[in-house]
Amino acid sequence: MDKQTNGVPVHVKFVTQIRDGARKETIAFDTNGLYYEKGQSTYLTFEEPNEQGQVRTIVKIQDEVVRIMRSGALSMRQMHVKGEKTEGVYESALGTFRLETKTDNVQLEWSEKTRKGQLFLTYALLLNGSDAGRYTITIQFKEETK
């Protein structure tokens, strides 16, 4: 299948680990989505379960820059640049929050042979200027076989 035009259907496993002092939390979900390349960028799109309703997520990866854009029941724009601080915004029924992230690591792997990949991100998050913990996001995606 040509992943340049219409994308490759993939199964997505999304895991977020949050460490905030002694508190550790893991949030994980499985969903289906699309993996495709456009220009110099790689994209992963999927629907994300949320108590407030459906959330559509687009992950855009170009070199060591990752943009995560969520829309639907909540709206979020977050950019991750390895070794840099970036700002974003999170809007939901609870209000609008300013996000600041300091990203330590961005790693993307895709194997044509096994038809699977992984995006790995680690960052510290400030929510409206307050420390909200250290986050590790692992997104594993594997081409769906018919």
N, CA, C and O atoms as a GROMACS GRO file, in nm:
protein
  584
    1MET      N    1   0.085  -0.120   0.000
    1MET     CA    2   0.000   0.000   0.000
    1MET      C    3   0.088   0.125   0.000
    1MET      O    4   0.196   0.125   0.059
    2ASP      N    5   0.043   0.228  -0.066
    2ASP     CA    6   0.119   0.352  -0.076
    2ASP      C    7   0.088   0.442   0.044
    2ASP      O    8  -0.020   0.499   0.054
    3LYS      N    9   0.186   0.453   0.133
    3LYS     CA   10   0.161   0.534   0.252
    3LYS      C   11   0.179   0.684   0.225
    3LYS      O   12   0.163   0.765   0.316
    4GLN      N   13   0.213   0.720   0.101
    4GLN     CA   14   0.229   0.861   0.065
    4GLN      C   15   0.093   0.927   0.042
    4GLN      O   16   0.077   1.046   0.069
    5THR      N   17  -0.004   0.852  -0.007
    5THR     CA   18  -0.130   0.916  -0.044
    5THR      C   19  -0.242   0.895   0.057
    5THR      O   20  -0.284   0.989   0.125
    6ASN      N   21  -0.290   0.770   0.067
    6ASN     CA   22  -0.408   0.751   0.151
    6ASN      C   23  -0.377   0.693   0.288
    6ASN      O   24  -0.469   0.677   0.368
    7GLY      N   25  -0.253   0.661   0.318
    7GLY     CA   26  -0.219   0.614   0.451
    7GLY      C   27  -0.233   0.465   0.470
    7GLY      O   28  -0.301   0.397   0.394
    8VAL      N   29  -0.168   0.418   0.571
    8VAL     CA   30  -0.169   0.278   0.608
    8VAL      C   31  -0.257   0.263   0.732
    8VAL      O   32  -0.229   0.328   0.833
    9PRO      N   33  -0.363   0.180   0.728
    9PRO     CA   34  -0.442   0.157   0.849
    9PRO      C   35  -0.354   0.088   0.954
    9PRO      O   36  -0.289  -0.013   0.927
   10VAL      N   37  -0.354   0.146   1.075
   10VAL     CA   38  -0.270   0.092   1.182
   10VAL      C   39  -0.350   0.072   1.310
   10VAL      O   40  -0.450   0.140   1.334
   11HIS      N   41  -0.304  -0.022   1.391
   11HIS     CA   42  -0.355  -0.040   1.526
   11HIS      C   43  -0.262   0.041   1.616
   11HIS      O   44  -0.140   0.027   1.606
   12VAL      N   45  -0.319   0.125   1.703
   12VAL     CA   46  -0.241   0.216   1.786
   12VAL      C   47  -0.255   0.179   1.934
   12VAL      O   48  -0.365   0.158   1.984
   13LYS      N   49  -0.142   0.172   2.001
   13LYS     CA   50  -0.141   0.155   2.148
   13LYS      C   51  -0.074   0.281   2.203
   13LYS      O   52   0.044   0.305   2.177
   14PHE      N   53  -0.150   0.360   2.280
   14PHE     CA   54  -0.104   0.489   2.331
   14PHE      C   55  -0.090   0.478   2.482
   14PHE      O   56  -0.188   0.450   2.552
   15VAL      N   57   0.031   0.499   2.533
   15VAL     CA   58   0.055   0.487   2.677
   15VAL      C   59   0.119   0.617   2.727
   15VAL      O   60   0.220   0.661   2.674
   16THR      N   61   0.058   0.676   2.830
   16THR     CA   62   0.114   0.794   2.895
   16THR      C   63   0.148   0.757   3.039
   16THR      O   64   0.063   0.706   3.112
   17GLN      N   65   0.272   0.782   3.079
   17GLN     CA   66   0.313   0.763   3.218
   17GLN      C   67   0.342   0.900   3.276
   17GLN      O   68   0.416   0.979   3.217
   18ILE      N   69   0.284   0.928   3.393
   18ILE     CA   70   0.302   1.057   3.458
   18ILE      C   71   0.365   1.033   3.595
   18ILE      O   72   0.317   0.952   3.674
   19ARG      N   73   0.474   1.105   3.622
   19ARG     CA   74   0.537   1.103   3.754
   19ARG      C   75   0.529   1.244   3.809
   19ARG      O   76   0.580   1.339   3.749
   20ASP      N   77   0.465   1.256   3.924
   20ASP     CA   78   0.451   1.385   3.990
   20ASP      C   79   0.488   1.364   4.136
   20ASP      O   80   0.403   1.327   4.217
   21GLY      N   81   0.614   1.389   4.170
   21GLY     CA   82   0.661   1.359   4.304
   21GLY      C   83   0.656   1.209   4.326
   21GLY      O   84   0.713   1.133   4.248
   22ALA      N   85   0.588   1.166   4.432
   22ALA     CA   86   0.577   1.023   4.462
   22ALA      C   87   0.465   0.957   4.381
   22ALA      O   88   0.459   0.835   4.371
   23ARG      N   89   0.376   1.039   4.324
   23ARG     CA   90   0.262   0.987   4.250
   23ARG      C   91   0.305   0.940   4.111
   23ARG      O   92   0.378   1.010   4.041
   24LYS      N   93   0.257   0.822   4.074
   24LYS     CA   94   0.284   0.770   3.939
   24LYS      C   95   0.153   0.720   3.882
   24LYS      O   96   0.080   0.645   3.948
   25GLU      N   97   0.123   0.760   3.761
   25GLU     CA   98  -0.003   0.722   3.698
   25GLU      C   99   0.025   0.677   3.555
   25GLU      O  100   0.109   0.735   3.486
   26THR      N  101  -0.046   0.574   3.512
   26THR     CA  102  -0.034   0.528   3.374
   26THR      C  103  -0.172   0.530   3.309
   26THR      O  104  -0.268   0.475   3.364
   27ILE      N  105  -0.182   0.593   3.194
   27ILE     CA  106  -0.306   0.598   3.118
   27ILE      C  107  -0.278   0.533   2.983
   27ILE      O  108  -0.183   0.571   2.914
   28ALA      N  109  -0.359   0.434   2.946
   28ALA     CA  110  -0.334   0.364   2.820
   28ALA      C  111  -0.465   0.338   2.748
   28ALA      O  112  -0.569   0.316   2.810
   29PHE      N  113  -0.459   0.340   2.616
   29PHE     CA  114  -0.575   0.299   2.536
   29PHE      C  115  -0.528   0.242   2.404
   29PHE      O  116  -0.418   0.271   2.357
   30ASP      N  117  -0.613   0.161   2.343
   30ASP     CA  118  -0.589   0.104   2.211
   30ASP      C  119  -0.694   0.160   2.117
   30ASP      O  120  -0.810   0.177   2.156
   31THR      N  121  -0.653   0.188   1.995
   31THR     CA  122  -0.747   0.240   1.896
   31THR      C  123  -0.693   0.209   1.757
   31THR      O  124  -0.584   0.153   1.743
   32ASN      N  125  -0.769   0.245   1.656
   32ASN     CA  126  -0.723   0.227   1.518
   32ASN      C  127  -0.702   0.364   1.456
   32ASN      O  128  -0.769   0.460   1.493
   33GLY      N  129  -0.610   0.371   1.362
   33GLY     CA  130  -0.583   0.499   1.298
   33GLY      C  131  -0.516   0.483   1.164
   33GLY      O  132  -0.520   0.375   1.104
   34LEU      N  133  -0.453   0.590   1.118
   34LEU     CA  134  -0.382   0.592   0.990
   34LEU      C  135  -0.241   0.646   1.009
   34LEU      O  136  -0.219   0.738   1.088
   35TYR      N  137  -0.147   0.587   0.936
   35TYR     CA  138  -0.008   0.632   0.934
   35TYR      C  139   0.022   0.673   0.790
   35TYR      O  140   0.001   0.594   0.698
   36TYR      N  141   0.072   0.796   0.770
   36TYR     CA  142   0.106   0.835   0.633
   36TYR      C  143   0.216   0.940   0.632
   36TYR      O  144   0.246   1.003   0.733
   37GLU      N  145   0.276   0.957   0.515
   37GLU     CA  146   0.381   1.056   0.496
   37GLU      C  147   0.333   1.158   0.394
   37GLU      O  148   0.271   1.122   0.294
   38LYS      N  149   0.363   1.286   0.420
   38LYS     CA  150   0.324   1.394   0.330
   38LYS      C  151   0.438   1.495   0.334
   38LYS      O  152   0.468   1.551   0.439
   39GLY      N  153   0.501   1.518   0.220
   39GLY     CA  154   0.617   1.607   0.216
   39GLY      C  155   0.728   1.549   0.302
   39GLY      O  156   0.763   1.432   0.290
   40GLN      N  157   0.784   1.632   0.390
   40GLN     CA  158   0.892   1.586   0.480
   40GLN      C  159   0.838   1.537   0.614
   40GLN      O  160   0.916   1.504   0.704
   41SER      N  161   0.705   1.531   0.628
   41SER     CA  162   0.645   1.497   0.757
   41SER      C  163   0.581   1.359   0.758
   41SER      O  164   0.539   1.307   0.655
   42THR      N  165   0.575   1.302   0.878
   42THR     CA  166   0.507   1.176   0.902
   42THR      C  167   0.387   1.206   0.991
   42THR      O  168   0.398   1.283   1.087
   43TYR      N  169   0.273   1.146   0.960
   43TYR     CA  170   0.151   1.172   1.037
   43TYR      C  171   0.094   1.042   1.092
   43TYR      O  172   0.106   0.935   1.032
   44LEU      N  173   0.032   1.054   1.209
   44LEU     CA  174  -0.042   0.946   1.271
   44LEU      C  175  -0.174   1.009   1.315
   44LEU      O  176  -0.173   1.106   1.392
   45THR      N  177  -0.287   0.957   1.269
   45THR     CA  178  -0.417   1.012   1.310
   45THR      C  179  -0.501   0.901   1.369
   45THR      O  180  -0.498   0.786   1.323
   46PHE      N  181  -0.577   0.936   1.474
   46PHE     CA  182  -0.664   0.837   1.539
   46PHE      C  183  -0.767   0.906   1.626
   46PHE      O  184  -0.754   1.025   1.658
   47GLU      N  185  -0.870   0.830   1.663
   47GLU     CA  186  -0.973   0.878   1.756
   47GLU      C  187  -0.932   0.833   1.895
   47GLU      O  188  -0.888   0.720   1.916
   48GLU      N  189  -0.949   0.924   1.991
   48GLU     CA  190  -0.906   0.897   2.128
   48GLU      C  191  -1.027   0.892   2.220
   48GLU      O  192  -1.110   0.983   2.216
   49PRO      N  193  -1.041   0.788   2.303
   49PRO     CA  194  -1.155   0.783   2.395
   49PRO      C  195  -1.141   0.891   2.502
   49PRO      O  196  -1.031   0.918   2.550
   50ASN      N  197  -1.252   0.954   2.538
   50ASN     CA  198  -1.251   1.058   2.640
   50ASN      C  199  -1.389   1.064   2.704
   50ASN      O  200  -1.491   1.047   2.637
   51GLU      N  201  -1.393   1.087   2.837
   51GLU     CA  202  -1.523   1.091   2.908
   51GLU      C  203  -1.611   1.203   2.854
   51GLU      O  204  -1.734   1.192   2.856
   52GLN      N  205  -1.551   1.311   2.804
   52GLN     CA  206  -1.628   1.426   2.757
   52GLN      C  207  -1.680   1.408   2.614
   52GLN      O  208  -1.757   1.491   2.565
   53GLY      N  209  -1.640   1.300   2.546
   53GLY     CA  210  -1.683   1.277   2.408
   53GLY      C  211  -1.565   1.240   2.321
   53GLY      O  212  -1.454   1.220   2.370
   54GLN      N  213  -1.590   1.229   2.192
   54GLN     CA  214  -1.486   1.184   2.100
   54GLN      C  215  -1.379   1.291   2.078
   54GLN      O  216  -1.410   1.410   2.068
   55VAL      N  217  -1.254   1.248   2.072
   55VAL     CA  218  -1.142   1.338   2.046
   55VAL      C  219  -1.062   1.283   1.928
   55VAL      O  220  -1.020   1.168   1.928
   56ARG      N  221  -1.042   1.369   1.827
   56ARG     CA  222  -0.961   1.332   1.711
   56ARG      C  223  -0.820   1.383   1.734
   56ARG      O  224  -0.800   1.501   1.764
   57THR      N  225  -0.722   1.296   1.720
   57THR     CA  226  -0.583   1.332   1.746
   57THR      C  227  -0.500   1.318   1.618
   57THR      O  228  -0.509   1.218   1.548
   58ILE      N  229  -0.420   1.421   1.591
   58ILE     CA  230  -0.325   1.418   1.479
   58ILE      C  231  -0.186   1.440   1.539
   58ILE      O  232  -0.163   1.538   1.610
   59VAL      N  233  -0.095   1.348   1.511
   59VAL     CA  234   0.043   1.361   1.554
   59VAL      C  235   0.125   1.383   1.427
   59VAL      O  236   0.126   1.300   1.337
   60LYS      N  237   0.194   1.498   1.421
   60LYS     CA  238   0.276   1.533   1.305
   60LYS      C  239   0.423   1.530   1.349
   60LYS      O  240   0.461   1.597   1.445
   61ILE      N  241   0.503   1.452   1.278
   61ILE     CA  242   0.643   1.436   1.315
   61ILE      C  243   0.730   1.482   1.198
   61ILE      O  244   0.715   1.434   1.086
   62GLN      N  245   0.822   1.574   1.226
   62GLN     CA  246   0.917   1.618   1.125
   62GLN      C  247   1.052   1.634   1.195
   62GLN      O  248   1.068   1.721   1.280
   63ASP      N  249   1.148   1.551   1.157
   63ASP     CA  250   1.278   1.546   1.223
   63ASP      C  251   1.259   1.522   1.372
   63ASP      O  252   1.200   1.421   1.412
   64GLU      N  253   1.307   1.614   1.456
   64GLU     CA  254   1.291   1.594   1.601
   64GLU      C  255   1.185   1.688   1.658
   64GLU      O  256   1.190   1.724   1.775
   65VAL      N  257   1.089   1.726   1.573
   65VAL     CA  258   0.978   1.811   1.616
   65VAL      C  259   0.849   1.730   1.606
   65VAL      O  260   0.818   1.675   1.500
   66VAL      N  261   0.774   1.725   1.717
   66VAL     CA  262   0.647   1.652   1.719
   66VAL      C  263   0.538   1.750   1.758
   66VAL      O  264   0.548   1.820   1.859
   67ARG      N  265   0.431   1.755   1.677
   67ARG     CA  266   0.315   1.836   1.711
   67ARG      C  267   0.200   1.741   1.740
   67ARG      O  268   0.172   1.650   1.662
   68ILE      N  269   0.133   1.762   1.854
   68ILE     CA  270   0.014   1.683   1.887
   68ILE      C  271  -0.104   1.779   1.888
   68ILE      O  272  -0.108   1.875   1.964
   69MET      N  273  -0.202   1.750   1.800
   69MET     CA  274  -0.320   1.835   1.787
   69MET      C  275  -0.444   1.752   1.815
   69MET      O  276  -0.468   1.650   1.750
   70ARG      N  277  -0.521   1.796   1.914
   70ARG     CA  278  -0.645   1.725   1.947
   70ARG      C  279  -0.762   1.818   1.921
   70ARG      O  280  -0.754   1.939   1.946
   71SER      N  281  -0.872   1.761   1.870
   71SER     CA  282  -0.993   1.840   1.846
   71SER      C  283  -1.114   1.754   1.876
   71SER      O  284  -1.107   1.631   1.876
   72GLY      N  285  -1.226   1.820   1.900
   72GLY     CA  286  -1.349   1.749   1.934
   72GLY      C  287  -1.394   1.791   2.072
   72GLY      O  288  -1.412   1.911   2.097
   73ALA      N  289  -1.414   1.695   2.164
   73ALA     CA  290  -1.461   1.725   2.299
   73ALA      C  291  -1.363   1.815   2.374
   73ALA      O  292  -1.401   1.884   2.469
   74LEU      N  293  -1.238   1.815   2.332
   74LEU     CA  294  -1.139   1.907   2.387
   74LEU      C  295  -1.047   1.951   2.274
   74LEU      O  296  -1.038   1.884   2.171
   75SER      N  297  -0.980   2.061   2.295
   75SER     CA  298  -0.889   2.113   2.194
   75SER      C  299  -0.752   2.132   2.258
   75SER      O  300  -0.740   2.191   2.365
   76MET      N  301  -0.650   2.082   2.192
   76MET     CA  302  -0.516   2.094   2.247
   76MET      C  303  -0.415   2.105   2.134
   76MET      O  304  -0.424   2.033   2.035
   77ARG      N  305  -0.320   2.194   2.151
   77ARG     CA  306  -0.208   2.204   2.059
   77ARG      C  307  -0.082   2.203   2.143
   77ARG      O  308  -0.064   2.286   2.232
   78GLN      N  309   0.004   2.108   2.114
   78GLN     CA  310   0.126   2.092   2.191
   78GLN      C  311   0.240   2.060   2.095
   78GLN      O  312   0.225   1.976   2.007
   79MET      N  313   0.354   2.128   2.112
   79MET     CA  314   0.468   2.102   2.027
   79MET      C  315   0.584   2.055   2.114
   79MET      O  316   0.608   2.108   2.222
   80HIS      N  317   0.655   1.954   2.063
   80HIS     CA  318   0.771   1.900   2.134
   80HIS      C  319   0.893   1.912   2.045
   80HIS      O  320   0.894   1.861   1.933
   81VAL      N  321   0.996   1.980   2.094
   81VAL     CA  322   1.123   1.992   2.023
   81VAL      C  323   1.230   1.943   2.120
   81VAL      O  324   1.245   1.996   2.230
   82LYS      N  325   1.304   1.842   2.077
   82LYS     CA  326   1.406   1.782   2.163
   82LYS      C  327   1.501   1.888   2.218
   82LYS      O  328   1.562   1.965   2.143
   83GLY      N  329   1.513   1.892   2.353
   83GLY     CA  330   1.605   1.984   2.419
   83GLY      C  331   1.555   2.127   2.434
   83GLY      O  332   1.630   2.214   2.478
   84GLU      N  333   1.427   2.152   2.397
   84GLU     CA  334   1.376   2.289   2.404
   84GLU      C  335   1.246   2.300   2.483
   84GLU      O  336   1.175   2.202   2.504
   85LYS      N  337   1.218   2.425   2.526
   85LYS     CA  338   1.090   2.457   2.591
   85LYS      C  339   0.996   2.510   2.485
   85LYS      O  340   1.035   2.593   2.403
   86THR      N  341   0.872   2.464   2.487
   86THR     CA  342   0.772   2.512   2.391
   86THR      C  343   0.643   2.541   2.466
   86THR      O  344   0.623   2.494   2.578
   87GLU      N  345   0.554   2.619   2.404
   87GLU     CA  346   0.426   2.652   2.465
   87GLU      C  347   0.312   2.596   2.383
   87GLU      O  348   0.322   2.580   2.262
   88GLY      N  349   0.203   2.567   2.452
   88GLY     CA  350   0.084   2.516   2.385
   88GLY      C  351  -0.039   2.561   2.460
   88GLY      O  352  -0.031   2.638   2.555
   89VAL      N  353  -0.155   2.510   2.417
   89VAL     CA  354  -0.280   2.547   2.481
   89VAL      C  355  -0.372   2.425   2.490
   89VAL      O  356  -0.372   2.340   2.400
   90TYR      N  357  -0.450   2.418   2.598
   90TYR     CA  358  -0.544   2.308   2.620
   90TYR      C  359  -0.678   2.372   2.655
   90TYR      O  360  -0.686   2.450   2.751
   91GLU      N  361  -0.782   2.339   2.578
   91GLU     CA  362  -0.916   2.393   2.605
   91GLU      C  363  -1.013   2.277   2.621
   91GLU      O  364  -1.017   2.184   2.541
   92SER      N  365  -1.093   2.285   2.728
   92SER     CA  366  -1.197   2.185   2.749
   92SER      C  367  -1.314   2.252   2.820
   92SER      O  368  -1.315   2.374   2.838
   93ALA      N  369  -1.412   2.173   2.859
   93ALA     CA  370  -1.527   2.226   2.932
   93ALA      C  371  -1.482   2.288   3.065
   93ALA      O  372  -1.552   2.372   3.121
   94LEU      N  373  -1.365   2.246   3.114
   94LEU     CA  374  -1.313   2.297   3.241
   94LEU      C  375  -1.245   2.433   3.227
   94LEU      O  376  -1.217   2.500   3.327
   95GLY      N  377  -1.218   2.475   3.102
   95GLY     CA  378  -1.152   2.604   3.080
   95GLY      C  379  -1.033   2.592   2.988
   95GLY      O  380  -1.010   2.488   2.927
   96THR      N  381  -0.957   2.701   2.979
   96THR     CA  382  -0.839   2.706   2.893
   96THR      C  383  -0.714   2.712   2.980
   96THR      O  384  -0.706   2.790   3.074
   97PHE      N  385  -0.618   2.627   2.946
   97PHE     CA  386  -0.494   2.619   3.023
   97PHE      C  387  -0.375   2.640   2.930
   97PHE      O  388  -0.373   2.593   2.816
   98ARG      N  389  -0.275   2.710   2.982
   98ARG     CA  390  -0.152   2.730   2.907
   98ARG      C  391  -0.057   2.616   2.941
   98ARG      O  392  -0.036   2.584   3.058
   99LEU      N  393  -0.001   2.554   2.837
   99LEU     CA  394   0.092   2.443   2.855
   99LEU      C  395   0.232   2.488   2.822
   99LEU      O  396   0.253   2.559   2.724
  100GLU      N  397   0.329   2.448   2.903
  100GLU     CA  398   0.470   2.466   2.869
  100GLU      C  399   0.535   2.330   2.883
  100GLU      O  400   0.520   2.263   2.985
  101THR      N  401   0.607   2.291   2.780
  101THR     CA  402   0.674   2.161   2.786
  101THR      C  403   0.823   2.179   2.763
  101THR      O  404   0.865   2.257   2.678
  102LYS      N  405   0.902   2.106   2.840
  102LYS     CA  406   1.045   2.098   2.814
  102LYS      C  407   1.070   1.953   2.775
  102LYS      O  408   1.064   1.863   2.859
  103THR      N  409   1.098   1.931   2.648
  103THR     CA  410   1.110   1.797   2.592
  103THR      C  411   1.255   1.749   2.599
  103THR      O  412   1.346   1.815   2.551
  104ASP      N  413   1.272   1.633   2.660
  104ASP     CA  414   1.406   1.574   2.673
  104ASP      C  415   1.439   1.485   2.556
  104ASP      O  416   1.552   1.483   2.508
  105ASN      N  417   1.339   1.410   2.510
  105ASN     CA  418   1.367   1.310   2.407
  105ASN      C  419   1.251   1.297   2.310
  105ASN      O  420   1.134   1.301   2.349
  106VAL      N  421   1.283   1.280   2.182
  106VAL     CA  422   1.187   1.252   2.076
  106VAL      C  423   1.251   1.143   1.991
  106VAL      O  424   1.360   1.161   1.937
  107GLN      N  425   1.182   1.030   1.979
  107GLN     CA  426   1.236   0.920   1.899
  107GLN      C  427   1.125   0.858   1.816
  107GLN      O  428   1.020   0.821   1.870
  108LEU      N  429   1.146   0.846   1.686
  108LEU     CA  430   1.050   0.781   1.598
  108LEU      C  431   1.119   0.666   1.528
  108LEU      O  432   1.229   0.681   1.474
  109GLU      N  433   1.054   0.551   1.528
  109GLU     CA  434   1.105   0.436   1.455
  109GLU      C  435   0.991   0.380   1.370
  109GLU      O  436   0.877   0.373   1.415
  110TRP      N  437   1.023   0.342   1.247
  110TRP     CA  438   0.927   0.272   1.159
  110TRP      C  439   1.004   0.168   1.082
  110TRP      O  440   1.107   0.199   1.022
  111SER      N  441   0.956   0.047   1.082
  111SER     CA  442   1.023  -0.060   1.008
  111SER      C  443   0.936  -0.102   0.890
  111SER      O  444   0.823  -0.148   0.907
  112GLU      N  445   0.990  -0.086   0.769
  112GLU     CA  446   0.920  -0.131   0.649
  112GLU      C  447   0.903  -0.283   0.652
  112GLU      O  448   0.804  -0.338   0.603
  113LYS      N  449   1.002  -0.350   0.711
  113LYS     CA  450   1.002  -0.496   0.714
  113LYS      C  451   0.891  -0.552   0.802
  113LYS      O  452   0.814  -0.638   0.758
  114THR      N  453   0.882  -0.503   0.927
  114THR     CA  454   0.780  -0.555   1.019
  114THR      C  455   0.650  -0.477   1.010
  114THR      O  456   0.548  -0.518   1.064
  115ARG      N  457   0.653  -0.360   0.939
  115ARG     CA  458   0.536  -0.273   0.922
  115ARG      C  459   0.483  -0.225   1.056
  115ARG      O  460   0.362  -0.217   1.078
  116LYS      N  461   0.576  -0.193   1.146
  116LYS     CA  462   0.533  -0.134   1.272
  116LYS      C  463   0.630  -0.026   1.316
  116LYS      O  464   0.745  -0.021   1.271
  117GLY      N  465   0.582   0.062   1.404
  117GLY     CA  466   0.665   0.172   1.448
  117GLY      C  467   0.634   0.213   1.589
  117GLY      O  468   0.543   0.161   1.654
  118GLN      N  469   0.714   0.309   1.636
  118GLN     CA  470   0.695   0.359   1.772
  118GLN      C  471   0.743   0.504   1.779
  118GLN      O  472   0.847   0.539   1.724
  119LEU      N  473   0.664   0.587   1.849
  119LEU     CA  474   0.705   0.723   1.879
  119LEU      C  475   0.720   0.731   2.030
  119LEU      O  476   0.630   0.690   2.104
  120PHE      N  477   0.833   0.784   2.075
  120PHE     CA  478   0.864   0.791   2.217
  120PHE      C  479   0.896   0.936   2.250
  120PHE      O  480   0.981   0.998   2.185
  121LEU      N  481   0.829   0.991   2.353
  121LEU     CA  482   0.848   1.130   2.395
  121LEU      C  483   0.865   1.135   2.546
  121LEU      O  484   0.792   1.067   2.618
  122THR      N  485   0.959   1.215   2.596
  122THR     CA  486   0.966   1.241   2.740
  122THR      C  487   0.974   1.392   2.760
  122THR      O  488   1.049   1.461   2.691
  123TYR      N  489   0.896   1.442   2.857
  123TYR     CA  490   0.895   1.586   2.880
  123TYR      C  491   0.845   1.621   3.020
  123TYR      O  492   0.776   1.543   3.086
  124ALA      N  493   0.882   1.742   3.062
  124ALA     CA  494   0.829   1.799   3.186
  124ALA      C  495   0.718   1.895   3.145
  124ALA      O  496   0.732   1.967   3.046
  125LEU      N  497   0.607   1.895   3.219
  125LEU     CA  498   0.492   1.978   3.184
  125LEU      C  499   0.463   2.081   3.293
  125LEU      O  500   0.461   2.050   3.412
  126LEU      N  501   0.442   2.206   3.248
  126LEU     CA  502   0.392   2.311   3.336
  126LEU      C  503   0.251   2.345   3.286
  126LEU      O  504   0.231   2.371   3.168
  127LEU      N  505   0.154   2.346   3.378
  127LEU     CA  506   0.016   2.378   3.345
  127LEU      C  507  -0.015   2.511   3.411
  127LEU      O  508  -0.016   2.520   3.534
  128ASN      N  509  -0.042   2.614   3.331
  128ASN     CA  510  -0.062   2.751   3.382
  128ASN      C  511   0.051   2.792   3.476
  128ASN      O  512   0.027   2.859   3.577
  129GLY      N  513   0.174   2.752   3.444
  129GLY     CA  514   0.290   2.793   3.522
  129GLY      C  515   0.325   2.703   3.640
  129GLY      O  516   0.429   2.722   3.703
  130SER      N  517   0.238   2.605   3.670
  130SER     CA  518   0.264   2.514   3.783
  130SER      C  519   0.316   2.379   3.734
  130SER      O  520   0.270   2.327   3.632
  131ASP      N  521   0.411   2.324   3.805
  131ASP     CA  522   0.469   2.194   3.770
  131ASP      C  523   0.361   2.087   3.771
  131ASP      O  524   0.294   2.066   3.872
  132ALA      N  525   0.344   2.019   3.658
  132ALA     CA  526   0.241   1.914   3.648
  132ALA      C  527   0.304   1.776   3.630
  132ALA      O  528   0.235   1.679   3.598
  133GLY      N  529   0.436   1.766   3.652
  133GLY     CA  530   0.500   1.635   3.648
  133GLY      C  531   0.580   1.607   3.522
  133GLY      O  532   0.588   1.689   3.431
  134ARG      N  533   0.640   1.488   3.521
  134ARG     CA  534   0.719   1.441   3.407
  134ARG      C  535   0.636   1.338   3.332
  134ARG      O  536   0.578   1.248   3.392
  135TYR      N  537   0.630   1.352   3.202
  135TYR     CA  538   0.548   1.266   3.117
  135TYR      C  539   0.635   1.184   3.024
  135TYR      O  540   0.734   1.232   2.969
  136THR      N  541   0.596   1.059   3.006
  136THR     CA  542   0.656   0.973   2.904
  136THR      C  543   0.540   0.922   2.819
  136THR      O  544   0.449   0.858   2.870
  137ILE      N  545   0.546   0.951   2.691
  137ILE     CA  546   0.441   0.901   2.599
  137ILE      C  547   0.505   0.802   2.503
  137ILE      O  548   0.607   0.830   2.440
  138THR      N  549   0.444   0.685   2.493
  138THR     CA  550   0.487   0.585   2.396
  138THR      C  551   0.367   0.553   2.308
  138THR      O  552   0.262   0.510   2.357
  139ILE      N  553   0.382   0.576   2.178
  139ILE     CA  554   0.276   0.542   2.083
  139ILE      C  555   0.330   0.433   1.993
  139ILE      O  556   0.421   0.455   1.913
  140GLN      N  557   0.274   0.313   2.008
  140GLN     CA  558   0.314   0.202   1.921
  140GLN      C  559   0.207   0.186   1.814
  140GLN      O  560   0.087   0.191   1.844
  141PHE      N  561   0.250   0.168   1.689
  141PHE     CA  562   0.152   0.149   1.582
  141PHE      C  563   0.200   0.040   1.488
  141PHE      O  564   0.318   0.031   1.455
  142LYS      N  565   0.105  -0.043   1.447
  142LYS     CA  566   0.137  -0.159   1.364
  142LYS      C  567   0.035  -0.169   1.253
  142LYS      O  568  -0.085  -0.156   1.275
  143GLU      N  569   0.084  -0.191   1.131
  143GLU     CA  570  -0.006  -0.202   1.017
  143GLU      C  571  -0.107  -0.313   1.041
  143GLU      O  572  -0.072  -0.423   1.083
  144GLU      N  573  -0.234  -0.282   1.012
  144GLU     CA  574  -0.339  -0.383   1.026
  144GLU      C  575  -0.331  -0.479   0.911
  144GLU      O  576  -0.319  -0.439   0.795
  145THR      N  577  -0.336  -0.606   0.944
  145THR     CA  578  -0.333  -0.708   0.837
  145THR      C  579  -0.476  -0.750   0.809
  145THR      O  580  -0.559  -0.763   0.899
  146LYS      N  581  -0.503  -0.769   0.682
  146LYS     CA  582  -0.640  -0.802   0.642
  146LYS      C  583  -0.667  -0.949   0.662
  146LYS      O  584  -0.777  -0.996   0.633
   0.00000   0.00000   0.00000
